[in-house]
Amino acid sequence: MAKNNGKTVIPLEKVRRDFFSYLTLPKFSSQAWVRRDRYPLGAN
């Protein structure tokens, strides 16, 4: 959270760019969608 100034909601593109830059946004978002039960992304 320190990397994002304590924000509780971080845009998916920023997470991808900071931690998963080797993935394209469509690929990352599809993988994040599959894992949404373990890692909540926004409102469910």
C-alpha positions in Angstrom: 0.0 0.0 0.0 2.9 2.4 0.6 3.6 2.2 -3.1 0.2 3.6 -3.9 0.0 6.2 -1.2 -2.4 4.1 1.0 -5.1 3.9 -1.6 -7.5 1.0 -0.9 -8.7 0.7 -4.6 -5.9 0.5 -7.2 -6.7 0.4 -10.9 -6.1 -3.0 -12.6 -3.7 -1.4 -15.1 -1.5 0.1 -12.4 -1.3 -3.3 -10.6 -0.4 -4.9 -13.9 2.2 -2.3 -14.8 3.8 -2.4 -11.3 3.9 -6.2 -10.7 3.0 -8.1 -13.9 4.5 -6.0 -16.8 5.3 -9.1 -18.7 1.5 -9.7 -19.2 -0.7 -7.7 -21.6 -3.7 -6.0 -19.9 -6.2 -8.4 -21.6 -4.3 -11.5 -20.4 -3.8 -10.1 -16.9 -7.4 -9.0 -16.6 -8.7 -12.4 -17.8 -6.4 -14.2 -15.2 -7.5 -11.7 -12.5 -11.2 -12.4 -13.4 -10.6 -16.2 -12.9 -9.1 -15.6 -9.5 -11.6 -13.0 -8.4 -12.9 -15.2 -5.5 -9.5 -15.3 -3.9 -8.4 -11.7 -4.7 -11.5 -9.4 -4.8 -11.2 -6.7 -7.6 -13.6 -3.9 -6.9 -17.3 -4.5 -6.2 -18.4 -8.1 -6.7 
